[in-house]
Amino acid sequence: MTSATEPGIHIATREELSDWDRRAVEAPNGHVYQSRAWADYRGSQGWRPFHLVLEDDFPLLVISRRWPWIRGAGAYATRGPIPADDPDLTADRAAGAAEWLAEQGIDVLSVDGETAAVSGLRERLVAHGFRAIEELQPSRHRMDLDLDPASDEDALLASFAATTRNLIRQAERKGLRVVVFDSRSTDALKEPFRQASPEQVADPSPNLTTCYSMLAATAGRIGFQLAPQAAFLDWTTRSLRAGQTIYLLVETDEGEPVAGATFYRHGDRLTYALSGDRADKRREFPGAIRLLVWRGIQLAVREGRRTMDLGGVDVPGARRKPRKGEPAYGMLQFKESFGAHWVELAGAHERTMRSIRYVAGRLTGRLAGALGR
């Protein structure tokens, strides 16, 4: 990388922005949290987005926020830099961005691109002045199901654990159907899917509000944090309209909602993001969530994706596989029942450029939070 003072790193031009999502989201290791929709969403919440183009024409979205009452700001490359095949290149890009941001008055940069731990990225980042930190996203690691676009769907279903396979078939026999909310028109959306109407996709708020109520009930039951409803609706609507989020709704023949899940379409994978169901329908339809995941896997195969990312299950703080008896162990078994395997990632790191101002900013941030500002 060249020095940040030399020509190279710059804010994306209008022309570069027009092609941003293709390079930052649709690239093999891309992520929706590097998208223009995510930048606009975070910008509406008071963050300042930087659409950076690095010296090698690499796109990197960074969002920043000023410290309360004092000079300076912190920055976060949300799920970036997206991983390169060469971990040295990824670390160089993170370091170059940190140097450029320091010249703009930023005091600290956090990065957490989803790079495999075996790549050695951790050591490269440390060599560039970064240090490991606790995660900014719910999980450090994830569960991946490797896919072959030429896979036979019946054979794939048959590879699942017997209980999962039987519950999926039971859900189908009971007449549950899956409605797809997707702003893209693709050949993947054929039987057994039912497409939402153009009007429902154009204004997904009523259905996403129903989804949120199921998510909130599930979050309360199993103890995970969920964004406020307005934030969920705002982000999901933006991303759905950008063609980067798909919402799947499980409903009865009478149109009664039973479960719902959002999936992120990025890189060469489909990511299982958030899901919830109605507790009062679990006894009647115990296979609803498994049917949702299976339909997501079918979509991923039909779109030619190489990975179905079933998300993380690691234990907060310890950041390891859950053990029998721990709350997350059941979720680990659930994801393993589809054939998913544990993928250890390098995790979040930060580089501090001005330590005194950073410490002061953290303190004023906590105080502002305590005062409700």
N, C-alpha and C positions, 0 to 999 in steps of 0.2 A: 504494500500500500504506500502511496505517496503521503507526504505530510499534509495535514489538514490545511496548512497555509498555502499550499500549492493548488492551482486550478484542478478541479476534479469533482469533489463532492459539492453538490448543489441541490437546491430545491427544484423539484420536478417542474418542467415547463408544461404548458397546456398540452402540447403534443405528447409529452411523456405521460401525463396524467390520463390521456385518452386511452392509453395502452396499459395502464397500471395493473389492472386486475388480471390481465392475461399473464403478466410476468410475475406478479406477487401472489396470486391466488391459484391460477390454473397451472402454474409450473409444477413439476413433479413433486416437490416437497412444500408447495404453497400452503397458505393458511388464510382462513376468512378473517382472522384478526390482523391481517396485513392489507385488508381490502379498503377501497374508498368508502364503502358503506360503513365499515367499522370506524374509520377516521371521522366521518360525518356524525356518526352517533356519539362518539366520545367528545367531539367538538361541541355538540349540543349540551354536554354536561359540564362544560367549563374547561376542558382540556384543549391544549393547542397542538394540532397535528403538524408534523413535519414529514412531508413526502420527500425523502432523501433519495438521490441517485448518486451512488458511489462511483469511484473512479473507473471501475470495470463495467459500468452501466447497470449495476445491480440495484434493484429497488428495495428500500427499507423504510417502513412506516414507523415513526417514533411519535409518541404523544407525551406532552410535558404539561406540568402544572406548577405555578408559582407558589412559593412558600407564603403562608399568611404573615403579613405585617413586616416581612424583611425581604431583602433582595435575594435573587437566586430562584432556582427551580429544580425539580427532579424530573427525570424522563424515563420512559419505559418503551422498549421495542417489543410490542405485544406479539408473542410467539415468533419473534425474529431474533437474529437474521434467519430466514428460512435456510435449512441446511444445504451446504454444498457437499459434493462427494469428498472433497478434500477438507478436513477439519482445520488445517492451517489457514485456508482461505476464509472459512467462516469466522475464525478468531480474528484474523486481520480486518475483516469487514466490521466486526463489533468494535475493535479498537479504533479504527479510522473514524467511525461514527462518533465515538466518545470524544475524540479529540476535536472534531468539528463542532459538536454540541457544546463543549467547554468554551469555545470561542464565542458562542452565542449566549453565554451566561448560565448554562446548565451545570449543576453541581454533581450530579450522579446519574448514571445510566444503568438500567436493569435490562437484561436480555434473558430470554428463555425459549429460543427456538427448539423445536422438538427433534433434537439430535440424539442418536443412540449413544449411550454411555461408552460402548466398546470402541467408538470412534477415537477416543482420546481427547475430545474437545475440552473437557474440564481442565486438563493440564495446560492446553494451549491458551485458554482464557486466563488462567492464573498467571501464566508467563507474560500476559499483556496487562497485568494489574487488576484483573477482576477477582472477586472472591465469591464463593458459594453462599447463597442466602436461602431462606425458607421460600417456598413457592408462592407466586402471586396468583396462580391459577389453582383450582381445587386439587389437581393431582400432578405429581412429577412423572409418574410412569403411566403406561397404558397397556391395554389388552388388544392385540391385533389378530384378526383372522386373515390369513393369506388366501388370496383368491386367484383363480385362473379364469380369465374372461371366456375361455372355451368350456368352462365347467357345465356339466349337466345339472340342472336344478334339482332333479329328483335324487341324483347321487349325492349332491351336497346335503340335502335334507336328511338323507339316510345316514350321513356321517355324524350327525348330532347325537348327543346322549339320548338314550331311550326315553327318559322322562320328558325332556324338552321336545323331542320329536312327537311324542304322543299328545302332549298338551297343545302343540300347534295344530295337529290334525283334529283334536277335539274342538278347538276354537272354530275351525273351519266348518265342522259338522254342525255346530250350534248356530251357524248362519252369520257369524261375525264377518264383517267386510272392512277393508281398509281403503279410506279415501285419501287421495294424494293432493296436497296443495303445493303446486310447483309452477313458477312463472315461465319455466322452459317447457316447450312442447317437444317431447322426445319419444322415440319409438319404444322406450322402456315401459311407458305407461299404458300397458295393455293388460289383458287378464293375468292375474286375478284382481288387478287394481281397478278402482273406480276413481275417475278424475273429478276433482271439485269443479264447479262451474266457473267460467271466466269471471262472473260477478263476485263469487266467493274469493277467488284469488286476488282480484283487484282491491277488494276490501276485506281482508282476512280478520279484522278486529273482533267480530263476534265469535268466530271459531277459536281465535287465539286467546280470547278471554276465558272461554270454556277450558282450553288447554291449561291456562294458568291456574285455574281453580283446582284442576287435577294435580298439577305440579306442586301447588302449595300444600295440598293435603298430603301428598307423598313426602314432601320435604319435612313437614311437621311430624310425620310418622317415623321416618328413619333418621332425621336429624341432620339434613344438609342445608346449607344456606342458599337462599334464592333471592334474586334481585327483586325490587319492588315491581308491582304489576305494570306501571306506566313504562318503566325502563325495559321490561321484557317485551312489551308490545311494540315499543319504538324500535328496538334493535331487530327483533324478529321480522317485523314488517319491512324494514329497510333491506335486510339480508334476503328475505324471500323475493322481494321485487328485483333484487340484483341477480337472482337465480342461484344464490349460494347457500340458501337454506331451503330444505324441504320439510314440510309438516305432514306427518302421517296421523290420521285419526281412525281409531277403531270404533265402529258403531254397530248396533244391532240392525236387523232387517227393517225395523221401524224408525231407524235414524237416531236412536238414543246413544249418546257418546258413552264409551266405556273406558278408553285409554287414549293417550296421545303422546307423540314424541317428535322432537325436532332433530334433524340430521344436517350436518354441514357437508357441502360438496366442495372439495378443494384438492388440489394436487392430484395424485393418482389414488385417492382414497375417499371413502364416505365415512364421516364420523358421527357416531351416536352421541348426541349432545345432551338433551334433557328428556326425561320421560316421566309420566305420571299416570295413575289410574284411579278409578273410583273404588274405594274400599268396600262400599256396599254392594259392588258387583263382582268382587273377587271370588266368592264362593260359587257364584253362578257361572263365571267365565274365568277360571284360573289360568287359562293360557293366553290371555289378551296381550300381555307385555311380550311374551315370547313370539306371538304372531307378529307384533310390531317389528321386533328385531329381525325376524325372518324376512319380512317384506323389505326391510332396509337392505338386507344382504342381497335379496333378489335384484333390487334396483342397482346396487353396486356392480353386480355381475353383468347385468344388461347394459350398463354404461361403460363396461370395459375397464373397471377399476381393479387395481391390484391388491388393495387392502380394504377390509372393513375394520375400522378403528372403533372398538367398543368402549373406549374411554378408560379412565383410571379407577383403581380400587385401592391404591396404596394407603397405608395408615398414616394420618397426619402426624407430623413431628418425626416419627421413625422413618417414614417414606420407604417402606418395604412391603413385601407381600403380606397380606393378612394371614394370621394363624387361626387354627380352629379355636372357636370360642370367642373370637373378636368380632365386633359388629360388622365389619366389612367382609368377613369370610364368606358369608352367603352370596354376596355379590360376585366375589371371585369365582365361586363354584358356578353361579349362573352364567357368567361369561365363558368360562372354560367349557360349559356344556355345549356351546356352539363351535368349539374347536379353537377358540382364541388362546393365544399364548402371551405370557408376560414379556413386555419390552421395557427395559430399564433405559431411562433417558438421562442426559447430562444434567438437566435441572437448571434452575434459575441462578444467575450470577449478576453481580453489580460491580461497576467500577466507579470509585469516588474520585472526582477531580478537585473538589474543594472541601476538605473534610470538616473544617470548622463551620462553614456555612451550611453544610449538609446536616451536621448534628443539630445546629440551631433550627434549621428548617423542620427537622423531625419533631423537635420539641414544640415549636409553634403550631405544627400541624396537629399534634395531639391535643394541645390546649384549645385550638379552634374547634376540634371535634367535640371536646368535652363541653364547650360553650354552645354547641349546636350551630356553628357558623361554617 
